[in-house]
């Protein structure tokens, strides 16, 4: 019974790790070469991201590249504010593996 609880915690952690796919023109070009782009938490590391993608999508991950995107300063009605920073993870999948993130869009 404790093993099931541990597996549930791990699965929940994996769902929190992958926030949403990033669907832009640049990320779609990368999909031709087996790259998939996700938004992940700022405190996530490459090993955790790799484990989460492999567990959730049942694929083999070759590498993970990350970049922190700084939020832009925007003004609204004369008041300046800053958008939140976020981390972007570019995941390279093994040959023959694919993730169709455009389903349901």
N, CA and C atoms as an extended XYZ file, in Angstrom:
315
Properties=species:S:1:pos:R:3:atomname:S:1:resname:S:1:resid:I:1 pbc="F F F"
N         0.820       -1.191        0.000 N   UNK     1
C         0.000        0.000        0.000 CA  UNK     1
C         0.862        1.253        0.000 C   UNK     1
N         2.007        1.187        0.661 N   UNK     2
C         2.880        2.364        0.682 CA  UNK     2
C         3.518        2.594       -0.687 C   UNK     2
N         3.718        1.520       -1.454 N   UNK     3
C         4.285        1.681       -2.796 CA  UNK     3
C         3.327        2.446       -3.699 C   UNK     3
N         2.034        2.157       -3.592 N   UNK     4
C         1.049        2.868       -4.405 CA  UNK     4
C         1.032        4.347       -4.055 C   UNK     4
N         1.145        4.666       -2.771 N   UNK     5
C         1.160        6.064       -2.353 CA  UNK     5
C         2.387        6.773       -2.909 C   UNK     5
N         3.534        6.091       -2.888 N   UNK     6
C         4.757        6.681       -3.443 CA  UNK     6
C         4.598        6.930       -4.936 C   UNK     6
N         4.023        5.975       -5.665 N   UNK     7
C         3.823        6.134       -7.103 CA  UNK     7
C         2.878        7.293       -7.391 C   UNK     7
N         1.847        7.451       -6.577 N   UNK     8
C         0.918        8.557       -6.771 CA  UNK     8
C         1.623        9.893       -6.564 C   UNK     8
N         2.481        9.983       -5.544 N   UNK     9
C         3.211       11.219       -5.288 CA  UNK     9
C         4.137       11.541       -6.451 C   UNK     9
N         4.813       10.525       -6.960 N   UNK    10
C         5.720       10.740       -8.086 CA  UNK    10
C         4.930       11.215       -9.302 C   UNK    10
N         3.796       10.607       -9.577 N   UNK    11
C         2.989       11.009      -10.727 CA  UNK    11
C         2.496       12.440      -10.555 C   UNK    11
N         2.071       12.800       -9.355 N   UNK    12
C         1.628       14.163       -9.102 CA  UNK    12
C         2.747       15.162       -9.302 C   UNK    12
N         3.934       14.786       -8.872 N   UNK    13
C         5.107       15.648       -9.042 CA  UNK    13
C         5.406       15.836      -10.527 C   UNK    13
N         5.251       14.783      -11.297 N   UNK    14
C         5.514       14.869      -12.733 CA  UNK    14
C         4.513       15.789      -13.423 C   UNK    14
N         3.255       15.727      -13.004 N   UNK    15
C         2.251       16.605      -13.603 CA  UNK    15
C         2.527       18.070      -13.282 C   UNK    15
N         3.069       18.344      -12.102 N   UNK    16
C         3.412       19.717      -11.736 CA  UNK    16
C         4.639       20.209      -12.490 C   UNK    16
N         5.497       19.285      -12.910 N   UNK    17
C         6.749       19.659      -13.569 CA  UNK    17
C         6.501       20.231      -14.965 C   UNK    17
N         5.581       19.652      -15.719 N   UNK    18
C         5.293       20.119      -17.076 CA  UNK    18
C         4.063       21.023      -16.998 C   UNK    18
N         4.280       22.327      -17.068 N   UNK    19
C         3.165       23.273      -16.920 CA  UNK    19
C         2.306       23.322      -18.181 C   UNK    19
N         2.938       23.606      -19.326 N   UNK    20
C         2.194       23.665      -20.587 CA  UNK    20
C         3.179       23.622      -21.741 C   UNK    20
N         2.732       23.172      -22.904 N   UNK    21
C         3.606       23.224      -24.080 CA  UNK    21
C         3.681       24.648      -24.602 C   UNK    21
N         4.815       24.999      -25.171 N   UNK    22
C         4.981       26.307      -25.793 CA  UNK    22
C         4.824       26.106      -27.291 C   UNK    22
N         3.766       26.691      -27.844 N   UNK    23
C         3.461       26.514      -29.260 CA  UNK    23
C         3.705       27.837      -29.963 C   UNK    23
N         4.888       27.956      -30.552 N   UNK    24
C         5.250       29.135      -31.329 CA  UNK    24
C         5.802       28.658      -32.664 C   UNK    24
N         6.025       29.596      -33.555 N   UNK    25
C         6.582       29.234      -34.856 CA  UNK    25
C         7.961       28.591      -34.694 C   UNK    25
N         8.765       29.151      -33.805 N   UNK    26
C        10.112       28.626      -33.587 CA  UNK    26
C        10.082       27.217      -32.980 C   UNK    26
N         9.200       26.987      -32.014 N   UNK    27
C         9.136       25.661      -31.403 CA  UNK    27
C         8.572       24.620      -32.369 C   UNK    27
N         7.690       25.024      -33.273 N   UNK    28
C         7.153       24.093      -34.266 CA  UNK    28
C         8.219       23.694      -35.283 C   UNK    28
N         9.149       24.604      -35.604 N   UNK    29
C        10.266       24.243      -36.482 CA  UNK    29
C        11.130       23.174      -35.821 C   UNK    29
N        11.319       23.277      -34.512 N   UNK    30
C        12.112       22.292      -33.779 CA  UNK    30
C        11.462       20.928      -33.737 C   UNK    30
N        10.136       20.876      -33.856 N   UNK    31
C         9.447       19.589      -33.795 CA  UNK    31
C         9.791       18.702      -34.989 C   UNK    31
N        10.239       19.302      -36.081 N   UNK    32
C        10.670       18.513      -37.238 CA  UNK    32
C        11.914       17.686      -36.911 C   UNK    32
N        12.696       18.144      -35.928 N   UNK    33
C        13.940       17.471      -35.561 CA  UNK    33
C        13.819       16.719      -34.237 C   UNK    33
N        12.597       16.509      -33.770 N   UNK    34
C        12.387       15.745      -32.548 CA  UNK    34
C        12.506       16.561      -31.275 C   UNK    34
N        12.347       17.880      -31.359 N   UNK    35
C        12.403       18.744      -30.187 CA  UNK    35
C        10.986       19.143      -29.783 C   UNK    35
N        10.727       19.147      -28.480 N   UNK    36
C         9.445       19.586      -27.944 CA  UNK    36
C         9.744       20.610      -26.855 C   UNK    36
N         8.977       21.707      -26.824 N   UNK    37
C         9.235       22.789      -25.885 CA  UNK    37
C         8.110       22.879      -24.861 C   UNK    37
N         8.497       22.950      -23.568 N   UNK    38
C         7.538       23.039      -22.474 CA  UNK    38
C         7.891       24.198      -21.558 C   UNK    38
N         6.880       24.725      -20.870 N   UNK    39
C         7.118       25.672      -19.791 CA  UNK    39
C         7.165       24.864      -18.505 C   UNK    39
N         8.197       25.103      -17.691 N   UNK    40
C         8.410       24.348      -16.460 CA  UNK    40
C         8.626       25.327      -15.305 C   UNK    40
N         8.555       24.868      -14.045 N   UNK    41
C         8.803       25.763      -12.910 CA  UNK    41
C        10.237       26.294      -12.918 C   UNK    41
N        10.433       27.468      -12.317 N   UNK    42
C        11.760       28.085      -12.290 CA  UNK    42
C        12.777       27.251      -11.517 C   UNK    42
N        12.330       26.494      -10.516 N   UNK    43
C        13.264       25.713       -9.704 CA  UNK    43
C        13.495       24.300      -10.244 C   UNK    43
N        12.951       23.974      -11.404 N   UNK    44
C        13.113       22.636      -11.990 CA  UNK    44
C        14.514       22.483      -12.575 C   UNK    44
N        15.093       21.287      -12.412 N   UNK    45
C        16.381       21.027      -13.054 CA  UNK    45
C        16.203       20.037      -14.202 C   UNK    45
N        17.258       19.844      -14.972 N   UNK    46
C        17.165       19.039      -16.192 CA  UNK    46
C        16.809       17.581      -15.907 C   UNK    46
N        17.338       17.030      -14.824 N   UNK    47
C        17.063       15.636      -14.487 CA  UNK    47
C        15.587       15.430      -14.162 C   UNK    47
N        15.009       16.346      -13.381 N   UNK    48
C        13.587       16.243      -13.034 CA  UNK    48
C        12.706       16.380      -14.272 C   UNK    48
N        13.075       17.290      -15.169 N   UNK    49
C        12.304       17.493      -16.399 CA  UNK    49
C        12.347       16.230      -17.254 C   UNK    49
N        13.536       15.636      -17.378 N   UNK    50
C        13.690       14.412      -18.173 CA  UNK    50
C        12.831       13.281      -17.603 C   UNK    50
N        12.873       13.091      -16.285 N   UNK    51
C        12.078       12.036      -15.651 CA  UNK    51
C        10.582       12.259      -15.864 C   UNK    51
N        10.141       13.511      -15.752 N   UNK    52
C         8.720       13.819      -15.899 CA  UNK    52
C         8.235       13.545      -17.320 C   UNK    52
N         9.002       13.969      -18.318 N   UNK    53
C         8.599       13.762      -19.719 CA  UNK    53
C         8.574       12.273      -20.046 C   UNK    53
N         9.583       11.536      -19.588 N   UNK    54
C         9.624       10.094      -19.862 CA  UNK    54
C         8.465        9.372      -19.181 C   UNK    54
N         8.107        9.783      -17.970 N   UNK    55
C         7.026        9.117      -17.241 CA  UNK    55
C         5.655        9.458      -17.820 C   UNK    55
N         5.430       10.718      -18.147 N   UNK    56
C         4.103       11.140      -18.599 CA  UNK    56
C         3.801       10.730      -20.031 C   UNK    56
N         4.792       10.835      -20.915 N   UNK    57
C         4.542       10.609      -22.342 CA  UNK    57
C         5.080        9.275      -22.852 C   UNK    57
N         5.755        8.498      -21.991 N   UNK    58
C         6.293        7.175      -22.362 CA  UNK    58
C         7.200        7.259      -23.589 C   UNK    58
N         8.165        8.190      -23.553 N   UNK    59
C         9.130        8.369      -24.630 CA  UNK    59
C        10.533        8.342      -24.036 C   UNK    59
N        11.541        8.264      -24.902 N   UNK    60
C        12.931        8.308      -24.475 CA  UNK    60
C        13.485        9.691      -24.769 C   UNK    60
N        14.056       10.324      -23.746 N   UNK    61
C        14.604       11.672      -23.877 CA  UNK    61
C        16.116       11.577      -24.006 C   UNK    61
N        16.666       12.216      -25.049 N   UNK    62
C        18.112       12.231      -25.241 CA  UNK    62
C        18.770       13.371      -24.477 C   UNK    62
N        18.184       14.573      -24.537 N   UNK    63
C        18.779       15.715      -23.844 CA  UNK    63
C        17.706       16.737      -23.500 C   UNK    63
N        18.045       17.599      -22.545 N   UNK    64
C        17.157       18.681      -22.129 CA  UNK    64
C        17.977       19.959      -22.060 C   UNK    64
N        17.523       20.991      -22.755 N   UNK    65
C        18.132       22.314      -22.665 CA  UNK    65
C        17.126       23.243      -22.008 C   UNK    65
N        17.613       24.116      -21.109 N   UNK    66
C        16.713       25.033      -20.421 CA  UNK    66
C        17.183       26.466      -20.586 C   UNK    66
N        16.221       27.391      -20.517 N   UNK    67
C        16.524       28.820      -20.573 CA  UNK    67
C        15.485       29.542      -19.716 C   UNK    67
N        15.947       30.534      -18.934 N   UNK    68
C        15.037       31.350      -18.139 CA  UNK    68
C        14.685       32.581      -18.956 C   UNK    68
N        13.395       32.752      -19.229 N   UNK    69
C        12.910       33.885      -20.012 CA  UNK    69
C        12.472       34.966      -19.025 C   UNK    69
N        13.104       36.125      -19.119 N   UNK    70
C        12.784       37.232      -18.224 CA  UNK    70
C        11.487       37.896      -18.666 C   UNK    70
N        10.648       38.269      -17.706 N   UNK    71
C         9.380       38.921      -18.003 CA  UNK    71
C         9.585       40.348      -18.482 C   UNK    71
N         8.726       40.783      -19.383 N   UNK    72
C         8.823       42.137      -19.927 CA  UNK    72
C         8.196       43.144      -18.968 C   UNK    72
N         8.696       44.385      -19.015 N   UNK    73
C         8.086       45.473      -18.266 CA  UNK    73
C         7.000       46.081      -19.144 C   UNK    73
N         5.789       46.103      -18.631 N   UNK    74
C         4.643       46.626      -19.373 CA  UNK    74
C         3.965       47.706      -18.543 C   UNK    74
N         3.326       48.666      -19.231 N   UNK    75
C         2.574       49.685      -18.506 CA  UNK    75
C         1.098       49.563      -18.858 C   UNK    75
N         0.261       49.750      -17.851 N   UNK    76
C        -1.184       49.688      -18.021 CA  UNK    76
C        -1.788       50.859      -17.264 C   UNK    76
N        -2.411       51.760      -18.005 N   UNK    77
C        -3.009       52.970      -17.439 CA  UNK    77
C        -1.993       53.775      -16.627 C   UNK    77
N        -0.803       53.887      -17.142 N   UNK    78
C         0.231       54.692      -16.500 CA  UNK    78
C         0.962       54.013      -15.365 C   UNK    78
N         0.590       52.808      -15.014 N   UNK    79
C         1.254       52.083      -13.934 CA  UNK    79
C         2.124       51.005      -14.552 C   UNK    79
N         3.409       51.010      -14.179 N   UNK    80
C         4.308       50.005      -14.732 CA  UNK    80
C         4.262       48.730      -13.909 C   UNK    80
N         4.294       47.630      -14.603 N   UNK    81
C         4.324       46.325      -13.965 CA  UNK    81
C         5.257       45.416      -14.734 C   UNK    81
N         5.548       44.245      -14.168 N   UNK    82
C         6.464       43.310      -14.809 CA  UNK    82
C         5.772       41.956      -14.918 C   UNK    82
N         5.859       41.360      -16.090 N   UNK    83
C         5.341       40.003      -16.268 CA  UNK    83
C         6.271       39.025      -15.556 C   UNK    83
N         5.746       37.900      -15.187 N   UNK    84
C         6.520       36.909      -14.446 CA  UNK    84
C         7.587       36.272      -15.325 C   UNK    84
N         8.734       35.939      -14.706 N   UNK    85
C         9.758       35.158      -15.384 CA  UNK    85
C         9.263       33.713      -15.476 C   UNK    85
N         9.757       32.983      -16.475 N   UNK    86
C         9.433       31.566      -16.565 CA  UNK    86
C        10.603       30.820      -17.184 C   UNK    86
N        10.607       29.514      -16.970 N   UNK    87
C        11.661       28.666      -17.520 CA  UNK    87
C        11.094       27.859      -18.670 C   UNK    87
N        11.879       27.778      -19.732 N   UNK    88
C        11.495       27.046      -20.932 CA  UNK    88
C        12.442       25.850      -21.063 C   UNK    88
N        11.894       24.676      -21.307 N   UNK    89
C        12.693       23.463      -21.477 CA  UNK    89
C        12.498       22.935      -22.888 C   UNK    89
N        13.614       22.765      -23.605 N   UNK    90
C        13.578       22.190      -24.948 CA  UNK    90
C        14.080       20.755      -24.820 C   UNK    90
N        13.181       19.804      -25.069 N   UNK    91
C        13.462       18.387      -24.862 CA  UNK    91
C        13.698       17.728      -26.207 C   UNK    91
N        14.842       17.030      -26.338 N   UNK    92
C        15.143       16.293      -27.570 CA  UNK    92
C        14.779       14.830      -27.358 C   UNK    92
N        13.923       14.318      -28.235 N   UNK    93
C        13.455       12.939      -28.133 CA  UNK    93
C        14.301       12.014      -28.997 C   UNK    93
N        14.329       10.739      -28.620 N   UNK    94
C        15.059        9.737      -29.388 CA  UNK    94
C        14.366        9.513      -30.726 C   UNK    94
N        15.128        8.990      -31.668 N   UNK    95
C        14.609        8.702      -33.010 CA  UNK    95
C        13.424        7.747      -32.905 C   UNK    95
N        12.344        8.069      -33.596 N   UNK    96
C        11.158        7.223      -33.592 CA  UNK    96
C        10.136        7.590      -32.528 C   UNK    96
N        10.507        8.418      -31.564 N   UNK    97
C         9.568        8.875      -30.539 CA  UNK    97
C         8.997       10.224      -30.935 C   UNK    97
N         7.753       10.474      -30.564 N   UNK    98
C         7.151       11.774      -30.844 CA  UNK    98
C         6.065       12.061      -29.817 C   UNK    98
N         5.824       13.354      -29.604 N   UNK    99
C         4.746       13.813      -28.734 CA  UNK    99
C         3.911       14.766      -29.564 C   UNK    99
N         2.626       14.466      -29.720 N   UNK   100
C         1.748       15.338      -30.498 CA  UNK   100
C         1.066       16.311      -29.544 C   UNK   100
N         1.671       17.487      -29.357 N   UNK   101
C         1.134       18.467      -28.408 CA  UNK   101
C         0.030       19.313      -29.016 C   UNK   101
N        -0.188       19.202      -30.323 N   UNK   102
C        -1.213       20.022      -30.967 CA  UNK   102
C        -2.597       19.386      -30.902 C   UNK   102
N        -2.703       18.178      -30.363 N   UNK   103
C        -4.002       17.525      -30.238 CA  UNK   103
C        -4.797       18.246      -29.157 C   UNK   103
N        -6.012       18.611      -29.473 N   UNK   104
C        -6.855       19.295      -28.509 CA  UNK   104
C        -6.695       20.795      -28.514 C   UNK   104
N        -5.884       21.336      -29.427 N   UNK   105
C        -5.690       22.790      -29.485 CA  UNK   105
C        -6.748       23.391      -30.366 C   UNK   105
